[in-house]
Amino acid sequence: MLNDIERHLGAVERRVVSLERDGAPARAVTLSRIYETTVDDLWDAVTNKERLPRWFAPVAGDLHIGGHYQVENNADGKIVQCEPPHMFSLTWKSGGDVSWVDVKLKAESQKVTRLTVTHTAKVSPHWERFGPGAVGIGWELGLLGLALYLVDAEADKLDEEAFLASAEGKSFVRGSSKKWGEAAISGGEDPKKSLASASRTAAFYTGETEAS
Protein backbone atom coordinates (compact mmCIF):
# COMPACT_ATOMS: atom_id res chain seq x y z
CA MET A 1 0.00 0.00 0.00
CA LEU A 2 2.79 2.37 0.99
CA ASN A 3 6.43 1.45 0.54
CA ASP A 4 8.15 4.45 2.09
CA ILE A 5 6.78 4.78 5.62
CA GLU A 6 10.00 6.24 7.02
CA ARG A 7 9.94 9.08 4.48
CA HIS A 8 6.39 10.02 5.45
CA LEU A 9 7.22 9.85 9.16
CA GLY A 10 10.29 11.98 8.60
CA ALA A 11 8.33 14.59 6.64
CA VAL A 12 6.39 15.67 9.74
CA GLU A 13 7.76 18.01 12.39
CA ARG A 14 6.21 17.45 15.83
CA ARG A 15 6.06 19.63 18.92
CA VAL A 16 4.31 19.47 22.31
CA VAL A 17 3.95 22.62 24.42
CA SER A 18 2.56 23.02 27.95
CA LEU A 19 0.29 26.02 28.48
CA GLU A 20 -2.95 27.14 30.09
CA ARG A 21 -6.33 27.38 28.38
CA ASP A 22 -9.22 29.07 30.18
CA GLY A 23 -7.21 28.89 33.40
CA ALA A 24 -6.61 25.14 33.21
CA PRO A 25 -3.46 23.15 32.31
CA ALA A 26 -3.41 22.29 28.62
CA ARG A 27 -1.15 20.91 25.92
CA ALA A 28 -0.69 22.11 22.35
CA VAL A 29 0.16 19.33 19.90
CA THR A 30 1.63 20.71 16.66
CA LEU A 31 2.32 18.97 13.35
CA SER A 32 3.97 20.63 10.36
CA ARG A 33 4.56 19.25 6.87
CA ILE A 34 5.63 20.70 3.51
CA TYR A 35 3.64 20.04 0.32
CA GLU A 36 4.73 20.65 -3.24
CA THR A 37 1.85 22.88 -4.31
CA THR A 38 0.85 26.52 -4.19
CA VAL A 39 -0.60 28.10 -1.08
CA ASP A 40 -3.86 28.76 -2.94
CA ASP A 41 -4.19 25.14 -4.06
CA LEU A 42 -3.41 23.82 -0.58
CA TRP A 43 -5.91 26.22 0.96
CA ASP A 44 -8.55 24.96 -1.43
CA ALA A 45 -7.69 21.34 -0.65
CA VAL A 46 -8.18 21.86 3.11
CA THR A 47 -11.30 24.05 2.93
CA ASN A 48 -13.27 23.00 -0.16
CA LYS A 49 -16.22 20.72 0.67
CA GLU A 50 -15.77 18.97 -2.69
CA ARG A 51 -12.11 18.13 -2.06
CA LEU A 52 -12.11 17.35 1.66
CA PRO A 53 -13.76 13.91 1.27
CA ARG A 54 -11.07 12.87 -1.20
CA TRP A 55 -8.35 12.86 1.45
CA PHE A 56 -9.96 13.64 4.84
CA ALA A 57 -13.71 13.15 5.37
CA PRO A 58 -17.01 14.70 4.30
CA VAL A 59 -17.58 17.97 6.15
CA ALA A 60 -21.04 19.54 6.37
CA GLY A 61 -22.13 22.94 7.60
CA ASP A 62 -21.42 26.61 7.00
CA LEU A 63 -17.70 26.99 6.45
CA HIS A 64 -17.32 30.64 7.40
CA ILE A 65 -16.59 32.61 10.58
CA GLY A 66 -19.24 31.80 13.15
CA GLY A 67 -20.51 28.86 11.13
CA HIS A 68 -21.02 25.37 12.52
CA TYR A 69 -19.36 22.38 10.88
CA GLN A 70 -19.68 18.60 11.27
CA VAL A 71 -17.01 16.10 10.25
CA GLU A 72 -18.77 12.88 9.27
CA ASN A 73 -18.58 10.32 12.11
CA ASN A 74 -16.23 12.61 14.00
CA ALA A 75 -16.04 16.02 15.63
CA ASP A 76 -18.10 19.16 15.21
CA GLY A 77 -17.70 22.76 16.29
CA LYS A 78 -17.61 26.38 15.20
CA ILE A 79 -15.23 28.31 12.98
CA VAL A 80 -13.91 31.20 15.06
CA GLN A 81 -11.34 32.74 12.72
CA CYS A 82 -10.54 32.59 9.01
CA GLU A 83 -7.99 34.52 6.95
CA PRO A 84 -7.72 32.98 3.44
CA PRO A 85 -5.36 31.58 2.32
CA HIS A 86 -3.25 31.68 5.46
CA MET A 87 -5.13 30.40 8.52
CA PHE A 88 -8.33 29.29 10.18
CA SER A 89 -9.25 28.34 13.75
CA LEU A 90 -12.12 26.29 15.08
CA THR A 91 -13.48 24.57 18.15
CA TRP A 92 -13.36 20.78 18.12
CA LYS A 93 -16.07 18.91 20.08
CA SER A 94 -15.61 15.16 20.38
CA GLY A 95 -16.73 12.70 23.03
CA GLY A 96 -18.16 15.48 25.18
CA ASP A 97 -14.85 17.38 25.31
CA VAL A 98 -14.06 20.70 23.65
CA SER A 99 -10.61 21.47 22.27
CA TRP A 100 -9.23 23.91 19.72
CA VAL A 101 -7.62 23.51 16.30
CA ASP A 102 -5.55 26.10 14.44
CA VAL A 103 -4.46 25.54 10.84
CA LYS A 104 -1.82 27.73 9.21
CA LEU A 105 -0.43 27.79 5.66
CA LYS A 106 2.82 29.46 4.68
CA ALA A 107 4.26 29.66 1.17
CA GLU A 108 7.89 28.50 1.31
CA SER A 109 8.26 29.28 -2.40
CA GLN A 110 5.95 29.67 -5.39
CA LYS A 111 5.06 25.96 -5.46
CA VAL A 112 5.99 24.77 -1.98
CA THR A 113 3.71 25.36 1.02
CA ARG A 114 4.01 24.45 4.69
CA LEU A 115 0.88 23.29 6.51
CA THR A 116 0.86 23.51 10.30
CA VAL A 117 -1.89 22.05 12.49
CA THR A 118 -2.04 22.79 16.23
CA HIS A 119 -4.55 20.92 18.39
CA THR A 120 -4.85 22.31 21.92
CA ALA A 121 -6.66 20.37 24.65
CA LYS A 122 -6.95 20.63 28.41
CA VAL A 123 -5.10 17.97 30.36
CA SER A 124 -7.52 15.13 31.13
CA PRO A 125 -7.39 11.48 32.21
CA HIS A 126 -7.38 10.64 28.49
CA TRP A 127 -4.27 12.80 27.99
CA GLU A 128 -2.59 11.31 31.06
CA ARG A 129 -3.13 7.82 29.67
CA PHE A 130 -2.33 8.31 25.96
CA GLY A 131 -0.37 11.57 25.70
CA PRO A 132 0.03 13.62 22.49
CA GLY A 133 -0.22 10.62 20.18
CA ALA A 134 -3.93 10.39 20.98
CA VAL A 135 -4.56 13.33 18.65
CA GLY A 136 -1.19 13.42 16.92
CA ILE A 137 -1.51 10.10 15.11
CA GLY A 138 -4.99 10.92 13.85
CA TRP A 139 -3.85 14.21 12.38
CA GLU A 140 -0.72 12.57 11.02
CA LEU A 141 -2.87 10.06 9.14
CA GLY A 142 -4.76 13.03 7.71
CA LEU A 143 -1.55 14.71 6.57
CA LEU A 144 -0.48 11.41 4.98
CA GLY A 145 -3.79 11.19 3.12
CA LEU A 146 -3.36 14.76 1.93
CA ALA A 147 0.15 14.02 0.67
CA LEU A 148 -1.08 11.02 -1.34
CA TYR A 149 -4.01 13.00 -2.73
CA LEU A 150 -1.84 15.90 -3.89
CA VAL A 151 0.47 13.50 -5.71
CA ASP A 152 -2.43 11.75 -7.49
CA ALA A 153 -5.84 13.39 -7.17
CA GLU A 154 -7.49 10.54 -9.12
CA ALA A 155 -6.23 7.77 -6.86
CA ASP A 156 -8.53 6.16 -4.32
CA LYS A 157 -8.61 7.83 -0.91
CA LEU A 158 -6.41 6.19 1.72
CA ASP A 159 -8.52 3.54 3.45
CA GLU A 160 -7.41 4.14 7.03
CA GLU A 161 -9.03 0.98 8.41
CA ALA A 162 -7.30 -1.23 5.85
CA PHE A 163 -4.06 0.70 6.20
CA LEU A 164 -3.99 0.37 9.99
CA ALA A 165 -4.58 -3.38 9.66
CA SER A 166 -1.64 -3.76 7.28
CA ALA A 167 2.03 -4.27 8.13
CA GLU A 168 2.80 -0.84 6.67
CA GLY A 169 0.09 0.78 8.76
CA LYS A 170 1.24 -0.86 11.99
CA SER A 171 4.79 0.27 11.24
CA PHE A 172 3.52 3.80 10.64
CA VAL A 173 1.64 3.84 13.96
CA ARG A 174 4.55 2.46 15.94
CA GLY A 175 6.92 4.98 14.37
CA SER A 176 4.53 7.87 14.89
CA SER A 177 3.83 6.89 18.51
CA LYS A 178 7.55 6.70 19.25
CA LYS A 179 8.14 10.14 17.73
CA TRP A 180 5.24 11.64 19.71
CA GLY A 181 6.72 10.20 22.88
CA GLU A 182 10.02 11.85 22.01
CA ALA A 183 8.27 15.15 21.25
CA ALA A 184 6.53 15.02 24.64
CA ILE A 185 9.86 14.47 26.39
CA SER A 186 11.42 17.36 24.44
CA GLY A 187 8.47 19.48 25.58
CA GLY A 188 9.25 18.81 29.22
CA GLU A 189 7.01 15.82 29.96
CA ASP A 190 8.20 13.03 32.25
CA PRO A 191 10.21 10.57 30.10
CA LYS A 192 8.93 7.39 31.74
CA LYS A 193 5.29 8.48 31.54
CA SER A 194 5.72 9.71 27.96
CA LEU A 195 7.16 6.42 26.75
CA ALA A 196 4.41 4.47 28.54
CA SER A 197 1.75 6.69 26.94
CA ALA A 198 3.33 6.18 23.52
CA SER A 199 3.22 2.40 24.03
CA ARG A 200 -0.45 2.51 25.03
CA THR A 201 -1.33 4.67 22.03
CA ALA A 202 0.45 2.35 19.59
CA ALA A 203 -1.31 -0.65 21.13
CA PHE A 204 -4.68 1.09 20.84
CA TYR A 205 -4.24 1.77 17.12
CA THR A 206 -2.64 -1.57 16.20
CA GLY A 207 -4.55 -3.87 18.54
CA GLU A 208 -1.27 -5.24 19.76
CA THR A 209 -0.03 -5.76 23.31
CA GLU A 210 1.67 -2.80 24.98
CA ALA A 211 5.43 -2.93 25.11
CA SER A 212 6.68 -3.73 28.59
PEBELVEN-V522691 format. One record per residue. N is the residue number from 1. RES is the residue in one letter. PHI is phi in radians with two decimals (none if undefined). PSI is psi as a letter, one per 20 degrees, with the letter a starting at -180 (999 if undefined). Layout:
<<N	RES	PHI	PSI> <N	RES	PHI	PSI>>
This chain:
<<1	M	none	g> <2	L	-2.38	p> <3	N	-1.96	j> <4	D	-2.44	l> <5	I	-1.04	g> <6	E	-1.07	h> <7	R	-1.14	g> <8	H	-1.18	h> <9	L	-1.12	g> <10	G	-1.28	i> <11	A	-1.35	i> <12	V	-1.78	p> <13	E	-1.67	p> <14	R	-2.19	q> <15	R	-2.60	q> <16	V	-2.20	p> <17	V	-2.20	p> <18	S	-1.51	p> <19	L	-2.77	a> <20	E	-2.04	q> <21	R	-2.31	p> <22	D	0.95	k> <23	G	1.39	j> <24	A	-2.07	q> <25	P	-1.05	p> <26	A	-2.54	r> <27	R	-2.31	p> <28	A	-1.85	o> <29	V	-1.81	o> <30	T	-2.08	p> <31	L	-2.10	q> <32	S	-2.44	p> <33	R	-2.56	q> <34	I	-1.66	p> <35	Y	-2.17	q> <36	E	-1.53	m> <37	T	-2.80	r> <38	T	-1.32	q> <39	V	-1.10	h> <40	D	-1.19	h> <41	D	-1.20	g> <42	L	-1.17	h> <43	W	-1.03	g> <44	D	-1.12	h> <45	A	-1.12	h> <46	V	-1.71	j> <47	T	-2.26	i> <48	N	-1.46	p> <49	K	-1.02	h> <50	E	-1.34	h> <51	R	-1.67	h> <52	L	-0.96	g> <53	P	-1.16	i> <54	R	-1.41	i> <55	W	-2.45	h> <56	F	-2.04	e> <57	A	-2.95	q> <58	P	-1.07	p> <59	V	-2.20	p> <60	A	-1.86	r> <61	G	2.07	a> <62	D	-1.78	o> <63	L	-1.52	m> <64	H	-2.64	r> <65	I	-0.97	p> <66	G	1.52	i> <67	G	-1.38	q> <68	H	-1.73	p> <69	Y	-2.15	r> <70	Q	-2.46	o> <71	V	-1.45	p> <72	E	-0.97	p> <73	N	1.01	k> <74	N	-2.63	b> <75	A	-1.40	r> <76	D	-2.44	r> <77	G	2.91	a> <78	K	-2.12	q> <79	I	-1.53	p> <80	V	-1.85	i> <81	Q	-2.73	q> <82	C	-2.75	p> <83	E	-2.34	n> <84	P	-1.06	q> <85	P	-1.76	k> <86	H	-1.91	h> <87	M	-2.90	q> <88	F	-2.60	q> <89	S	-2.30	q> <90	L	-2.66	q> <91	T	-1.48	q> <92	W	-2.32	o> <93	K	-1.79	p> <94	S	-2.65	p> <95	G	1.06	k> <96	G	1.50	i> <97	D	-1.79	q> <98	V	-1.99	p> <99	S	-2.33	a> <100	W	-2.37	p> <101	V	-2.17	p> <102	D	-2.11	p> <103	V	-2.10	p> <104	K	-2.22	q> <105	L	-2.14	p> <106	K	-2.40	p> <107	A	-1.26	o> <108	E	-1.45	h> <109	S	-2.78	a> <110	Q	-1.06	h> <111	K	-2.20	k> <112	V	-2.34	p> <113	T	-2.30	p> <114	R	-1.70	p> <115	L	-1.91	p> <116	T	-2.17	p> <117	V	-2.05	p> <118	T	-2.09	p> <119	H	-1.97	o> <120	T	-1.89	p> <121	A	-2.42	q> <122	K	-1.23	q> <123	V	-1.13	p> <124	S	-2.46	r> <125	P	-0.99	h> <126	H	-1.10	g> <127	W	-1.09	g> <128	E	-1.03	h> <129	R	-1.44	g> <130	F	-1.94	i> <131	G	1.20	a> <132	P	-1.16	h> <133	G	-1.12	h> <134	A	-1.01	h> <135	V	-1.79	h> <136	G	-1.09	g> <137	I	-1.17	g> <138	G	-1.03	g> <139	W	-1.17	h> <140	E	-1.14	h> <141	L	-1.11	h> <142	G	-1.12	g> <143	L	-1.14	h> <144	L	-1.12	g> <145	G	-1.02	h> <146	L	-1.14	g> <147	A	-1.08	g> <148	L	-1.14	g> <149	Y	-1.12	g> <150	L	-1.22	h> <151	V	-1.31	h> <152	D	-2.54	n> <153	A	-1.16	i> <154	E	-1.61	i> <155	A	-1.25	q> <156	D	-1.11	q> <157	K	-1.08	q> <158	L	-1.00	p> <159	D	-1.48	n> <160	E	-1.09	h> <161	E	-1.09	g> <162	A	-1.18	h> <163	F	-1.09	g> <164	L	-1.17	h> <165	A	-1.48	i> <166	S	-1.53	r> <167	A	-1.08	h> <168	E	-1.12	g> <169	G	-1.15	g> <170	K	-1.12	h> <171	S	-1.13	g> <172	F	-1.07	g> <173	V	-1.11	g> <174	R	-1.09	g> <175	G	-1.17	g> <176	S	-1.14	g> <177	S	-1.03	g> <178	K	-1.06	g> <179	K	-1.20	h> <180	W	-1.23	h> <181	G	-1.09	g> <182	E	-1.16	h> <183	A	-1.13	h> <184	A	-1.10	g> <185	I	-1.11	g> <186	S	-1.09	h> <187	G	-1.48	j> <188	G	1.79	j> <189	E	-1.33	q> <190	D	-1.08	p> <191	P	-1.01	g> <192	K	-1.11	g> <193	K	-1.15	h> <194	S	-1.14	g> <195	L	-1.19	h> <196	A	-1.17	g> <197	S	-1.11	g> <198	A	-1.09	h> <199	S	-1.13	g> <200	R	-1.13	h> <201	T	-1.15	g> <202	A	-1.06	g> <203	A	-1.13	h> <204	F	-1.07	g> <205	Y	-1.29	h> <206	T	-1.64	i> <207	G	1.34	j> <208	E	-1.66	r> <209	T	-1.30	q> <210	E	-1.06	q> <211	A	-1.20	q> <212	S	-1.48	999>>
